[in-house]
């Protein structure tokens, strides 16, 4: 008999190997490893699969030993012999399935294997989201906005209870006030919301006329929202407790105000920097000059050097945005865009014709980019014919 027990012990795999953890694994690591294996090989998921059933039982045995501090100590010191009942050890007790599943799967199926489980108090109300459009100036400088938000709030006549004034809700007879009922499904006891009281733990025989027993009515409230300087599209402002009221007198949720910055006619924003296009005349681009350009703080003078090409970027430092989360103020970058004159008079056309002739005489020295481009085109076609 003893020899048979020893042979059985020798054939067993190491419990740590079964769960795929090492000897220094924490209790939480062991629980996670067992949950993964048990969910994969559970008999309800693998009907008529003897191999899956064996792996499930092996993993459950390993977890029962390694999750118990005393048994794990004995196993670490003496191996399987230290926990096998036939060798005088503690051993795996098959009747502890419910305790194991209650511990490991409680967060999935709603509670432990023993006891009835109590309601977790009044349910919190839903969070709400409101999109607030602001101008670029308001986003950069900050502002205060008033918004009107429809939401569910506690009914005043019944004070959110749902029962007609003068009466009170009564304990639900189906769940005994827990708000949950249990159903047996194979190995598992599945905990579900009570269908009679819908998880409230109470029923109402004489409902409030105003809210029809819901305890909540829809109202529109006006709120003042402070928009901090530097916000951008996608940023959220949280107003705690300004969401919907919770059922059965539960606490309210929160209101999240989502910022959307409207398109600006002059500026584009990219993080902390602002961009704008500055049209410049042909004469200013060639000879140089000085222009007034807008910023969010007012107009400033921008010096245009001679021979400025279209696309050149001018940087005005500190004329951008100070980010809402901190950091240096950004810059305003002005992109020069050469404007071709239109609606020319006869005299202007004649002057330009003379000017074009003079440029052609100057050749490469006065139009280096054009000359380089034509040279590249010539080489391209020469390469094709060659």
GIRA-V887331 format. One record per helix or strand of 2 or more residues. SS is the DSSP state (~ for helix, > for strand). FROM is the first residue (numbers start at 1). TO is the last residue. If there is no record, write none. Layout:
{{SS | FROM | TO} {SS | FROM | TO}}
This chain:
{{~ | 2 | 11} {~ | 15 | 19} {~ | 27 | 41} {~ | 50 | 66} {~ | 69 | 82} {~ | 85 | 87} {~ | 94 | 104} {~ | 106 | 109} {> | 128 | 134} {~ | 136 | 141} {> | 143 | 154} {> | 170 | 171} {> | 180 | 185} {> | 188 | 193} {> | 202 | 203} {> | 216 | 227} {> | 236 | 239} {~ | 247 | 249} {> | 255 | 261} {> | 268 | 270} {> | 273 | 281} {~ | 282 | 287} {> | 289 | 295} {> | 298 | 304} {> | 313 | 316} {> | 332 | 339} {~ | 346 | 365} {~ | 368 | 385}}
